Amino acid sequence: MTTKQLSYINGSFNRATIGTAIAGDDSTPLAAGHYIAKTLLDTGSGLPSGITAKYAFYADGTDTFTPATGESVYLFTLTKQCDIQSAQGTFTKEEFDGTTLCTSSLKTIGIGLSEFEISGDGVTTLGVTDSEGGFLNYFLDQVVQSSDGSVAISLKSDEVVYLVLELNDAASAGVPYTSMIVPAFVTSTNAGASVGELQTFSWSAKAAPSDILEPQLFQRELATTTTTTTTTTTTGA
């Protein structure tokens, strides 16, 4: 694997939607896209070697993966959030201090459950930030009145949202596509305006239990191609 230092140019932030489960039939290959494995066969599987339920893989659409009858996957569709300026993840684990007066040298520390928080900032952008299912819609009912006078209401949601922070959003030979995929509950959002500045907002979310996928760091490598140069020498008569 090639070493590559990453910058903001390499990253992007996405919301993901998960479609209904696609059942295998031994003959229909998966189209190009990201997928989450749902059910797999112990033998005769048409899914990637080593994959287990709740984890991601990518199909390139070249008939590589054809789920067998009895297998199923979810299509995992990414949508870039172009109102986001920054996003970052924070990982913590519970610590339990079991030190007693009889402990002679080091503290007795135990490790508990993990917690993952992902948060960020953005520029308030009409058509994105205010869209149905956007961060504001997790706390406010959204009322949209169209030019014809009709009204559509999207009630605030407590549903799990699927967040994808791409650290390297374009794979190349030796440099893997890399992303953090997290099912999460949105826990806070704020938005406002200040004189002389763009209107901005911030948000945070925490990893949540999901029956569909586990929080994961997903990497996809491309094959390294070797170029062979052939030299032809012509000798005169």
N, C-alpha and C positions, 0 to 999 in steps of 0.2 A: 504494500500500500504506500502511495506517495504521501509525503508530509506536506501539508498545506495550512498556512495560517489564514484564519477566516476574518472577514470584516463585515460591516453591515450590508455591503453590496451582495454578499453571498446569502443573506438571510431573508426570510419573509414570514409573515404570520397568516395563518389560515383558520377558517372555520370549516368543519367537515360535516357532511350529511351522510347518513348510512341508509342505504336502500333496503328493500325487503330481501330476505334470503333467496339466493339463487341455488336451485337444486341441480345437482349433477345428473347426467344421463348417459355417461360413457362416450358421448359423441360430440358434444358442443363445447369447443374450446372457449376459454375466457377471453373477452375483448381486452384491449390495453387499458390498464388502470390499476389503482391500489385496491386491495381486497383485505378483508378480515376473515380468517378461517372460522367456521362455525362447527361443523361436524366432519369427522374424518374417519376413514376406514383404517384398520390396523394393517391390512394387506390389500394390494391392488389399488392403492390411492393414486389419483391423478393430480394431486396437489404437490407443492414443493416438498422435497425430502427434508425432514426435520421439523416441519411446521406443526404447531399444535393449536388447539382452539383458543381464540381471543387474541391471536397475534397476527401482525400485518405481513403481507408480501405484495410483490408487484408482478403483474403479467404484462408482457410487452406486445401481446396481440399476435404473436407468430406461432400460434397453435402449441405453445410450450406446455400449458396446463389445461387439462380437460378433466374436470371433476367427475369421479365415478358415481354411479347410481348409489345413493345412500350418503353422499357427501354434499355439503352445502357451504356457501361463502356469502359474505356481504360485500357489495360494492361500496367503496369508501371514496367519496367525491370531495375534493378540496376546492375551496373558494378563497382566494387571496383577499385579505382585509386591508384595503388601500387607504384606510383612515388611521392606521396604526403607525406610530413613530418609533416605539420601542416596546420590547417584550422580553421578559426574563423569568426564569424559573428558580425557585428556592426550595432546597431539599433539607428536611430536618428529620431527626428520629428522637423519640422520647428517651430521656435518660432517667434512671432510677438510682439514687444514691443509697446503697446498703451498708455504708461505712458505720462501724460501731466503735466503741471505746477500746475494743480489743484489737482493732486493725492496727498493724505495726508500721506499715510503710505507705502503700498506695491505697487510695480510696477504692471501695468496692462499688463499681459502676455496672448497672445493667442497662440493656438497650431494649426499648419497647417498639411500638408501632411507628411506621414511617408517615410523614406528611409531605405533600408536594403542593406548593402554591405557585401559580403563574400569574404575573401581573404586568401592567404596561400603561403607556400613555399614547394619546392620539390627538389628531386635529379633527374637531367636530365637522363632519362632512355630510351634507344633506344627500339623501339617496343611499347612504351607507350606514352611518352611525344611527340614523333614525329609522332604519329599515325594520320590518317585522322580524323578531327573533334577535335583534341587535342588543347590545349591552343595556341600553336604556329600557328596552322592553322586558327586561328581567325584573324591573322594579316599578314600571309604570304601564298601565293599560295604554295602548296606542290607538288613537282615533284619527282616521284619515277620511276627510270629506273630498270627494272628487268634484271636478268641474260641473258635472251634471247634478250635483246636490246630494248624491247618494253617500252613505257613510259606511265604512268598514272598520270594525273594532277588533284589535288583536289583544287579548287579555295577557297580563303579565304572567311570566312562566317560571316555574321552579324545576323545569326539566333539565336533565343532564345535557351539557353542551360538549361537543367534541372539538378540542383545540389542538392545532398542529403548528408547532414552532419549528420552522425549517432552519437549520443551522447552515446547511449547504444545499441550496435548492436546485442545483444542476450537477448531475454526476458526469464525470469524465473518466477515461481509462486510468485506473489507479487512485482516483479520488472519489469516494462514495457519496451519493446522496445521503444526507443525514437529517433526521428530524426527531423531535420529541412529540409523541402522540399521547394526549391526556384526556380522559373523560372527566368532566369537572362540573361543579356547581359554581355559578357566578355569585360571589359573596359581597361585592361592593362596586359601586360606580359613582363617580361624581363628574359634573360638567358645569361650565360657567364661562363668563366673559370678563376680560379686563381691558381697560383703555390702552390702546396702542399695541395690542397683541392679538394673535389669532385665538379664536375660541378653541379650547382644548378640553379633553376629558381624560380620566384615568379609570382603571378597573382592576379588579383582582378576582381570582377564582381558585378553588381548591380541588384537588383530585377527589373524585367520587367513585363509589363502587359502580360497576357496570356489568351487566350480563353479557355484553357484546365484546368488549375489549379491555385489556389491562393497560395501565400506563406503561409506556415503553420507549426506548431509544431505538429507532428504526434506521438501518443503514442498507443501502443497495449499491453493490459494486457492479461496474461494467467490465467486461472482458478486455484484457489488454491485447491489442492487435499488433502483429509483427509485420512490418513492411519489408518485402524482399525485393532488392534491386537486381535486375538481370542486365548484364553488359554483353552486347553482341559485337564481335570484331569481324570486320569484312576484310578479306585479303584479296588484293588485286591479282588478276591473272598475269 
